[in-house]
Amino acid sequence: VTPAHGTPERAQVVVVGTGAGGAVVAAELAEAGLDVVMLEEGDRHDRVATGGAPPAALRTLYRDRGLTGAVGNTVIPIPLGCAVGGTTVTNSGTCWRAPEAVLRAWEATSGIPRLAGDGLAPEYARVERRLHVAPVPEALLGPGAALFRRGAVALGLRGGVIARNALGCRGAGVCAFGCPHGAKQSTDVSYVPRALDAGARLHVRTRVERVLTDAGRAAGVLARRLDPAGRADGKPFVVRADAVVLAAGALLTPVLLRRSGIASPTIGRHLRIHPAIRVLALFEEPVRAWEGVPQSYHLHELEPDGIFIQGMFVPPGVQAPNVPGFGALHKARMAAYDRMASFGALVSDTSSGRVLAAGRRPLVWYWLNARDRRQLVRGVSTIARVFFAAGAREVLPGLRQRPVLRSMREAETLPDVQARAADLEVMAFHPLGTARMGVDARTAAVAPSGEVHGVPRLYVADGSILPGSPGLNPQLTIMALATRIAAGMVGGRLSALDGAP
Ligand SMILES: Cc1cc2nc3c(=O)[nH]c(=O)nc-3n(C[C@H](O)[C@H](O)[C@H](O)COP(=O)(O)OP(=O)(O)OC[C@H]3O[C@@H](n4cnc5c(N)ncnc54)[C@H](O)[C@@H]3O)c2cc1C
């Protein structure tokens, strides 16, 4: 839909962003009969067109070609999606409910009701049904994960197959570059079509600049249309609405709130990212780890301690910068691509960061503390042990002091290394918590209803609202909370949304 510039469009609800949070709210509200407009900065893409190829995906599906991140005591890449479907288009499709201990802690510290003790279970179950969440079938486990499982069993470590939202997955192995078959139920193929079928309107290449208020209440948004190269065409247009839902993600939502003059001191603070590190292993025999689902198996042995380990594997052009060595050595290692396997560890961060607004861009500060650094090294050590138990010849742990490990013994002594932040090849995929939810306006930006404290009719429904690190992949929790927020907006609990599967 192309709005006439200068003519304010009207809706009951305008939703900013179509990722995990925004698409869910939009679909639930539209299916409940509300007049909804979705605004998305990115474009809508045909999966077949990008075909899961990294260069095309980085250009079209990621924000700033995947080069977003944080600075502090090191530089941490934090790639974000920028397309209809948001980061769900380029995520791994892994679906976890937050652990009970986490939900209990959130309930206690934030005052959000009905999280623990299956309090959030109805919302989780609804999302899981809609996304067809199911364990990865054995045939798609992939050879890298099968090796890893063998090593984990040999060491007596508890692990298991991951549940994902990939209906009819064929194991193309390029989830992070857009599923070429449209199997992964990212919101562009699940919730957004639901919203459209229920009558919602979608404006793509439309960047919201700020929220408009009327007598202190949210009254709409001011946006700009972008050309295909992402340049603003200079003509603002306005959507007037009875309610505004911000779901631009945990790095962009605080920028929008700040630019809109919303003053809560917690906005932009308490950033959590789940710092993560990848570990590569080289085997004697071909592994062909690109076959099957890259993230199909996990270890939950260390999950109660805040370390979560799961599969990952990327195409050679993306892998190469993470393979240590130069010249002939690097070439030889890359020539062994078919003998590589990789797994990653993420930690439930006690470190924290902050998002500031640099114009319309986020300036992200994050300080990786000593405890989280030790946790990362522990995670790396565990992955390395598992790979050696599975027969790896050498392990490349992503740690400056020990770029290559050649024995189980070296893997076991890794936690003795005192790593500075810059010694670790850290990445992060889960920005969260920058407009956190809670009953107390002094410590939380958003009330349990999703409404911003002190600004009636302005809601936040994305990763920003999580009160802390869930310790594992967050999309299902974001979607469950978004479902609850939508239910509240239509004046009831989940029952108000019943009638649709
Ligand atoms: C490589 C990768 C793999 C991942 N794998 C998993 C996984 O397997 N499982 C899991 O649970 N999580 C995974 N995640 C994380 C997960 O995808 C995110 O946590 C989740 O999508 C965040 O949802 P959100 O609604 O907060 O934001 P997003 O999904 O990022 O959506 C925000 C949307 O808002 C749009 N937007 C931003 N600013 C504006 C504006 N001003 N105007 C209009 N639109 C705007 C953006 O373009 C974007 O489309 C992964 C992430 C990455 C990067």
Ligand as a Chemical Component Dictionary entry (heavy atoms), coordinates in Angstrom:
data_LIG
# 
_chem_comp.id                   LIG 
_chem_comp.type                 NON-POLYMER 
_chem_comp.pdbx_formal_charge   0 
_chem_comp.three_letter_code    LIG 
# 
loop_
_chem_comp_atom.comp_id 
_chem_comp_atom.atom_id 
_chem_comp_atom.alt_atom_id 
_chem_comp_atom.type_symbol 
_chem_comp_atom.charge 
_chem_comp_atom.model_Cartn_x 
_chem_comp_atom.model_Cartn_y 
_chem_comp_atom.model_Cartn_z 
_chem_comp_atom.pdbx_ordinal 
LIG C1  C1  C 0 21.725 -14.846 13.184 1  
LIG C2  C2  C 0 20.667 -14.880 14.261 2  
LIG C3  C3  C 0 20.147 -16.091 14.674 3  
LIG C4  C4  C 0 19.160 -16.120 15.667 4  
LIG N1  N1  N 0 18.616 -17.325 16.007 5  
LIG C5  C5  C 0 17.601 -17.368 16.895 6  
LIG C6  C6  C 0 16.930 -18.581 17.165 7  
LIG O1  O1  O 0 17.233 -19.605 16.574 8  
LIG N2  N2  N 0 15.944 -18.586 18.084 9  
LIG C7  C7  C 0 15.585 -17.447 18.773 10 
LIG O2  O2  O 0 14.738 -17.540 19.653 11 
LIG N3  N3  N 0 16.179 -16.270 18.494 12 
LIG C8  C8  C 0 17.147 -16.195 17.564 13 
LIG N4  N4  N 0 17.695 -14.995 17.216 14 
LIG C9  C9  C 0 17.164 -13.782 17.876 15 
LIG C10 C10 C 0 15.730 -13.447 17.470 16 
LIG O3  O3  O 0 15.558 -13.531 16.075 17 
LIG C11 C11 C 0 15.403 -12.063 17.996 18 
LIG O4  O4  O 0 15.574 -12.082 19.415 19 
LIG C12 C12 C 0 14.007 -11.583 17.691 20 
LIG O5  O5  O 0 13.708 -11.611 16.322 21 
LIG C13 C13 C 0 13.833 -10.163 18.208 22 
LIG O6  O6  O 0 12.510 -9.762  17.987 23 
LIG P1  P1  P 0 12.119 -8.222  18.052 24 
LIG O7  O7  O 0 10.665 -8.116  17.802 25 
LIG O8  O8  O 0 12.666 -7.643  19.316 26 
LIG O9  O9  O 0 12.957 -7.505  16.885 27 
LIG P2  P2  P 0 13.188 -7.871  15.358 28 
LIG O10 O10 O 0 12.754 -9.266  15.077 29 
LIG O11 O11 O 0 14.588 -7.507  15.060 30 
LIG O12 O12 O 0 12.191 -6.906  14.575 31 
LIG C14 C14 C 0 12.338 -5.502  14.596 32 
LIG C15 C15 C 0 11.828 -4.940  13.281 33 
LIG O13 O13 O 0 11.608 -3.542  13.429 34 
LIG C16 C16 C 0 12.039 -2.880  12.238 35 
LIG N5  N5  N 0 12.357 -1.491  12.586 36 
LIG C17 C17 C 0 13.371 -1.046  13.362 37 
LIG N6  N6  N 0 13.312 0.303   13.454 38 
LIG C18 C18 C 0 12.243 0.698   12.732 39 
LIG C19 C19 C 0 11.659 1.978   12.452 40 
LIG N7  N7  N 0 12.171 3.117   12.960 41 
LIG N8  N8  N 0 10.574 2.027   11.654 42 
LIG C20 C20 C 0 10.022 0.880   11.131 43 
LIG N9  N9  N 0 10.546 -0.346  11.363 44 
LIG C21 C21 C 0 11.629 -0.437  12.167 45 
LIG C22 C22 C 0 13.260 -3.680  11.824 46 
LIG O14 O14 O 0 13.565 -3.456  10.457 47 
LIG C23 C23 C 0 12.804 -5.102  12.125 48 
LIG O15 O15 O 0 12.147 -5.664  11.012 49 
LIG C24 C24 C 0 18.707 -14.912 16.264 50 
LIG C25 C25 C 0 19.233 -13.704 15.840 51 
LIG C26 C26 C 0 20.210 -13.670 14.850 52 
LIG C27 C27 C 0 20.760 -12.348 14.408 53 
# 
loop_
_chem_comp_bond.comp_id 
_chem_comp_bond.atom_id_1 
_chem_comp_bond.atom_id_2 
_chem_comp_bond.value_order 
_chem_comp_bond.pdbx_ordinal 
LIG C1  C2  SING 1  
LIG C2  C3  SING 2  
LIG C2  C26 DOUB 3  
LIG C3  C4  DOUB 4  
LIG C4  N1  SING 5  
LIG C4  C24 SING 6  
LIG N1  C5  DOUB 7  
LIG C5  C6  SING 8  
LIG C5  C8  SING 9  
LIG C6  O1  DOUB 10 
LIG C6  N2  SING 11 
LIG N2  C7  SING 12 
LIG C7  O2  DOUB 13 
LIG C7  N3  SING 14 
LIG N3  C8  DOUB 15 
LIG C8  N4  SING 16 
LIG N4  C9  SING 17 
LIG N4  C24 SING 18 
LIG C9  C10 SING 19 
LIG C10 O3  SING 20 
LIG C10 C11 SING 21 
LIG C11 O4  SING 22 
LIG C11 C12 SING 23 
LIG C12 O5  SING 24 
LIG C12 C13 SING 25 
LIG C13 O6  SING 26 
LIG O6  P1  SING 27 
LIG P1  O7  DOUB 28 
LIG P1  O8  SING 29 
LIG P1  O9  SING 30 
LIG O9  P2  SING 31 
LIG P2  O10 DOUB 32 
LIG P2  O11 SING 33 
LIG P2  O12 SING 34 
LIG O12 C14 SING 35 
LIG C14 C15 SING 36 
LIG C15 O13 SING 37 
LIG C15 C23 SING 38 
LIG O13 C16 SING 39 
LIG C16 N5  SING 40 
LIG C16 C22 SING 41 
LIG N5  C17 SING 42 
LIG N5  C21 SING 43 
LIG C17 N6  DOUB 44 
LIG N6  C18 SING 45 
LIG C18 C19 SING 46 
LIG C18 C21 DOUB 47 
LIG C19 N7  SING 48 
LIG C19 N8  DOUB 49 
LIG N8  C20 SING 50 
LIG C20 N9  DOUB 51 
LIG N9  C21 SING 52 
LIG C22 O14 SING 53 
LIG C22 C23 SING 54 
LIG C23 O15 SING 55 
LIG C24 C25 DOUB 56 
LIG C25 C26 SING 57 
LIG C26 C27 SING 58 
# 
